[in-house]
């Protein structure tokens, strides 16, 4: 079950009865409500770089790597539509002052859904000698909807706090006089450096080949609300 972690940050109750100048004579209460939601990312992006190279004293071309890569992804039931060519470069290679040819590099981005798929992908990449790959970032497909939910929860937390604080002195809240979203980071992608990834070597047993974990994505909002008091 999804849960919210609500931080209720109490601020003092303020009563203002000033009758001079432009001060509002109505008594008021100021509160801040905070909501935090953590979710497991369901969009993981893997960068895969291909270039001509030599493996076991044989030339391993980009074309051959591309074919093997696509066959391997199909073998583990991944949609090739999630494999996108994001960059292609070529540069002249030199031996001292002489040109010896061109070096072509292609960079693909593969999107997968969870750590199990990530584990399978890296296992296949290792098997076909494509080791120039890494996880670039993680996201969540429903982030916009989740942000709305957390915002509402933060405002509700502020309202609940104002109500129970005033109830303790026999008062009730009236209309909000001011609502302000606090300046803080509302959402951040998980730190890729905190992703734990094992190398899929021949010595690893099957139980240890899928030890990949992701830091959860945190969505946090805080709202300051100033209520008048009935």
N, C-alpha and C positions, 0 to 999 in steps of 0.2 A: 504494500500500500504506500502510495506517495505521501510524504509528510512535509510539512513546512516547519522550519525552525524559526520561530518568531522571537525577536529580541525586543523587549519592551523597555524603552529607555525613558525613565520617568524624569520629568522636569517639574519644577515647583509650580504650584497654583498661584496665579497672580490676580489680585483684585485691584481695579483702578477706579477711583471715585473722583478724580480731578475734575474740577468745575471751571477751571480757567484755561485760557488759550484754546488750542484745537484738540486737546486730548479727548479721547473717547471715554465718556463717563461710565460706560457699561463694564461690569466685571467680566473677566475672561480667564481662560485656562489655556496654556500652551503645552502641547505634547508632541512627542516624536514616536512614530511606529516604524519598525523595521521588519522585513521578511527576507528570508534566505531560502533558496531552493537549490539543491545539488542534483545533477542528473548525469547519467553515464552517456558519453558521446555516442551517437549512432552514425556519424559520418567521419571516417578516418581516411586521410589522404596520404598516399604513398608515392614518393617520387622515384622513378626508375630511369636510370641513364644507360643508354646503349651506345657503344662505339666499337669499331673494328679492333680486335685484339687477337692475341695468340694464346690458345689453351691447349696444353699437352702437345706443344710443338706443331699445332695445326691452326690455320687461320680461322677465326670465328667472326664472321661478318655480321654487320647490323641486320641484314636481311634474314640471316639464319636465326639470330637471336629473337627478332620480332616474331618469326613463325613459331619458334619454341615457346615464347612467352604467351602467345595467344592460345596455343594448344594446351598449355599448362593451366591457364585460367579457366578454360572450358572444362578441363578435367575435374576441377574443384567447383564446378557449377557457378562460376562468376560471370556476370553479364559483360560482354566485351564492350557494350555501350558505355561502361563506366571507366574504360581505358581511353584516355584522351592524350593526343600528342600536344604538348604544351610549348615545346621549343625544339628547334633544329638549327645547328650551326656547322659551319665548315671553316677550316683554317689551313693555310699552307704550312706544310711541314718542311723543315730545313735540316741539312747536315752541313754545319758551318755556314758557308755562304750560298750553298747550292739548294735549290728547291728539290725536294724528293717526292712530293705528292700532296694530297689533301687528306686531312683528318676530319671525318664527319661524325657529329655527335647528335643523338636524338634523346630528348627528355620526355618521358610520359608521366602522366599523373593517373593513378588508379584510386578510385573511391571504393571503400568497403564499409561494412556496417558494424562490425564488432571485433573483439580481440581474437575470436576463433578464426574468423576469415583472415585477419592479419597474420596469424600464426601459419595458416595454410599457405598464404601467398609467399611468405619468406622461406618456407620449407621448399616450395616449388622453385623459387628464384635460386636458392642455393643448389638445388639439384641440376639446374640447367646453366650453372656458372654465370649468373647475372647477379653480382654482389654489390653493384653500385646503386644502392637503393636505401631509402630512409623514410621515416614518417615525418611529414612536414607540419601537419596541424590536425586538430580535431574540432568538430563542430556538432551541433544538434539540429536535426531537420525541423523541429517545432519551436525553435528559439523565440520567434516573435510571439507565439501564443503563450509560451511560458513566461515571458517578460510581462505580459498583460496580467496573468494570474498573480505573479509576485507583487506587482504594483498594487493590485486590489487588496491583496492580503496585508500589505504594509499600511495602507490607509485604514483598513478595518482594525488593525492592531492599534493604531493611534486613537481611533474612535472608542474602542473598547476600554482603553486605558483612561481616557478622559471621563467616560461614564462611571467606571468604578471608583475613580478618585473623588469625583464629585458626590457620588452616592454615599461615600464615607462621611461627608459633612452635610448630607441632606439636601444636596443641590442636583440640578440636571443641566446637561448641555443644551445650548440653543443652536443657532445657525453657525456654520464655520465662517470666520471673518477673513481667514487667510489659509491657503493650502500651498505648500511649496515642496517640491522634490529636492531632497538634499543632494549636494554635489558629491557623488562618490561613484566608484566604478560599478556599474550595474551588472556587468557580465564579462567574464573573461574565458577565453579558450584555455584548455588545459596546457600546462607547460610541457612541451614535447620532451624537454630534458628529463622530466620525471617519469617518462615512459620506460618501463623495464623490458628489455628485449634481449633474449638469448641468441647466440649464434647457433645456427643449425649445422653442427658438425657431425661427422660420421660417428663420433664417439657418444653423442647424446642419445639417451634412450627416448622412446616415444612419449613417456610421461613428462619429460623435461623439455620437449620441443615446443611447448605452447605456453611457456611462462611469460606472457605479455600482459601487463596491467596498465590501466590508464587512470590518471587523476580525473576526478569528476569535474564537470563544468559547474561553476557557481554563478547563480543569478541572484543579485541582492539589490534591494531598493529600500530607501528610507524616506519618510514624508514627515514634514513639520506641519502641524495644523493648529490654528488658533481658533478656539470656540468661544463664543459669547456664552454667558451663563444666564439661565432663566431667572 
